């Protein structure tokens, strides 16, 4: 992934209604709408997605929502994560693209993030697990 380039925000797993709510909320603070990621990008390298919107013919059934930040300074990421808390959508996994994750496929990144989420929830909630949340609905293309 090239270090240069415009800052980008990507989303995955949100319904059309949730995506519209995100777009409207971000527009209020003059942040461009995020790029929607889809299951067909499962086999694409994350760096290629960030650099040139790579797409493929893969498939991935995940059930998670993701907000992925690329080329944003840490302070901006922190403010946006806080801002997402004010949007009426289920809480996603938040992540930034790193030099390492840029070399992974999108499916590998999601699997890694889901493993981290499970470990965090196990440490936080123990065997009972986290409280239930609304399931992700398939994203519309």
C-alpha positions in Angstrom: 0.0 0.0 0.0 1.3 3.4 -0.9 1.9 5.7 2.1 0.9 8.6 -0.1 -2.6 9.2 -1.2 -5.8 10.5 0.1 -7.2 9.4 3.5 -10.0 6.9 3.1 -12.7 5.3 5.2 -14.2 1.9 4.2 -17.2 0.1 5.6 -18.4 -3.5 5.4 -21.4 -5.4 6.6 -23.9 -2.5 7.0 -27.4 -2.7 5.6 -28.5 -0.1 3.1 -30.4 1.8 5.8 -27.4 1.8 8.1 -25.1 2.9 5.3 -27.4 5.8 4.6 -27.4 6.8 8.2 -23.6 6.7 8.2 -23.4 8.8 5.0 -25.8 11.4 6.4 -24.0 11.7 9.7 -20.5 12.0 8.1 -21.9 14.6 5.6 -22.9 16.8 8.6 -19.2 17.0 9.6 -18.0 17.3 6.0 -16.4 13.9 5.9 -16.9 12.1 2.5 -19.0 9.0 2.4 -17.0 5.8 3.0 -16.2 3.3 0.3 -18.4 0.2 0.7 -16.5 -3.1 0.8 -18.2 -6.3 -0.4 -17.8 -10.0 -0.1 -16.4 -10.2 -3.6 -13.2 -8.4 -2.3 -12.5 -11.3 0.2 -9.5 -12.5 -1.8 -8.1 -9.0 -2.6 -5.1 -7.7 -0.8 -6.1 -4.9 1.6 -3.4 -2.6 0.1 -4.7 -3.1 -3.4 -8.2 -2.2 -2.2 -7.0 1.0 -0.5 -4.7 2.0 -3.5 -6.9 1.1 -6.4 -10.3 -0.2 -5.3 -9.4 -3.8 -6.2 -12.3 -6.1 -6.6 -12.6 -9.8 -7.2 -15.0 -12.7 -7.6 -14.6 -14.2 -4.1 -17.2 -14.6 -1.4 -17.2 -14.2 2.3 -19.9 -14.7 4.8 -18.9 -12.8 7.9 -21.8 -11.4 9.9 -19.6 -8.6 11.3 -19.7 -4.8 10.6 -16.4 -3.1 10.0 -15.1 0.5 9.7 -11.6 0.5 8.3 -9.5 3.7 8.2 -6.5 4.2 5.8 -4.0 7.0 5.8 -5.7 9.0 8.6 -3.7 10.4 11.5 -4.4 8.7 14.9 -6.2 11.8 16.3 -8.6 11.8 13.3 -9.3 8.1 13.8 -10.0 8.6 17.5 -12.4 11.4 16.8 -14.2 9.4 14.1 -14.5 6.3 16.3 -16.1 8.6 19.0 -18.4 10.1 16.4 -19.6 6.7 15.2 -20.9 6.2 18.7 -23.5 9.0 18.0 -24.8 7.3 14.8 -27.8 5.0 15.3 -26.1 1.9 13.9 -24.8 -1.3 15.6 -21.3 -0.9 16.9 -18.8 -2.2 14.3 -15.2 -3.4 14.6 -12.9 -0.4 14.1 -9.5 -0.9 12.5 -6.7 1.0 10.7 -4.7 -0.4 7.8 -1.1 -1.1 8.9 1.9 -2.1 6.8 1.3 -5.7 7.9 -2.5 -5.8 7.3 -2.0 -4.2 3.8 -0.4 -7.4 2.7 -3.3 -9.6 3.9 -6.4 -10.4 1.9 -9.5 -8.8 3.1 -10.8 -12.1 4.4 -7.6 -12.6 6.4 -8.0 -9.1 7.9 -11.6 -9.8 8.9 -10.7 -13.2 10.4 -7.9 -11.6 12.4 -10.1 -8.8 13.6 -12.9 -11.3 14.6 -10.3 -13.3 16.6 -9.2 -10.1 18.4 -12.8 -9.3 19.1 -13.5 -12.8 20.5 -10.4 -12.6 22.7 -11.3 -9.1 24.0 -14.9 -10.2 24.8 -13.7 -13.3 26.6 -11.4 -11.2 28.7 -14.1 -8.7 29.4 -17.2 -10.8 29.8 -15.8 -14.3 30.6 -17.6 -17.5 29.7 -21.1 -15.7 29.6 -19.9 -13.8 26.5 -21.0 -10.3 25.5 -24.7 -9.2 25.5 -26.5 -10.0 22.3 -26.4 -7.5 19.4 -28.4 -7.2 16.2 -27.0 -9.5 13.5 -25.4 -7.9 10.5 -27.6 -8.0 7.4 -26.0 -8.7 4.1 -24.7 -5.6 2.5 -26.3 -4.5 -0.7 -23.9 -4.1 -3.6 
